[in-house]
Amino acid sequence: MFTIGDFARHGRVSVRMLRHYDATGLLHPAHVDPASGYRYYTAAQLARLNRIIALKDLGFTLQQVQDIVDEKVGAEELRGMLRLRRAELETAMAAASARLVQVEARLRAIESEGHMPTNDVVIKSVPSIRVAELTAIAASFEPEDIGPVIGPLYGELFQLLESAGINPTGPGVAYHEDAPEGGGRIRVHAAVQVSAALQDGAFRVLDLPSLDQAATIVHHGSMDTVLPTAQTLARWIDANGYRSTGYPREINLECPENHDDWVTELQAPVTRG
């Protein structure tokens, strides 16, 4: 038998944790000296300890862990619990990865302050174009709120267009506006240029208004990394005596499978002063 200290070392856990597991009934010592109160464990108990730690690291509560290791949970139910936990972990990993991308974009924006060339900004008029679109509401204009909304919108839009026999005739156009209900929410428009009759059904076909003046800049790469480019455009607008009059349109000039190879033009409507 092992003392509690030796067993803790072999199991790579703390003595405090073993005492807690004893108190909660998760893992009792194999023997407790009635005179000294010292706890003793056997090597065979390492198997139960390993299962407890593994299940706890998966995010199960101690009560769930106890039910599982005491075989109160059937095999099918356990598989379901593990699948659910796997899905939760995958979602958390995806969210953490997306946050990391935004942190890196902010870092690049900070590092490029005053250094990114602004000679690629062009003032031009933008003609009206006919687009088919779907819209939805995002919680805010932050990338982590916009991305999960606009991606599925485009997927659904292209399926609807294919079913309707309508082929895109130009690039995708994403644009945004403040939602009527306020609270910082944004109405997201996922659109693509088409040649079709005006309609308002499963999707809407409309003429997107022209812009008399737009400050434009081309962004190379995923839209998850657009922040430095967008802020370069904002600095140029401010430095050259213009004022923004709305959210920039995002014109998808090139959209290959690899998002890092995307080419997108930002068109910010502006006016003098």
Buried (B, 14 or more C-beta within 10 A) or exposed (E): EBBBEEBBEBBEBEBEBBBBBBEEEBBBBBEEEEEEEEBBBEEEBBEBBEBBBEBBEBEBEBEBBBBBBEEEBEEEEBEEBBEEBEEEEEEEEEEEEBEEBBEEBEEBBEEBEEEBEEEBBEEEEBEEBBBBBBBBEBBEBEBBBBBBBBEEBBEBBBEBBEEBEBEBEBBBBBBBEBBEEEEEBBBBBBBBBBEBEEEEEEBBBBEBEEBEBBBBBBBBBBBBBBBBBBBBBBBBBEEEEBEBEBBBBBBBBEBEEEEEEBBBBBBBBBEEE
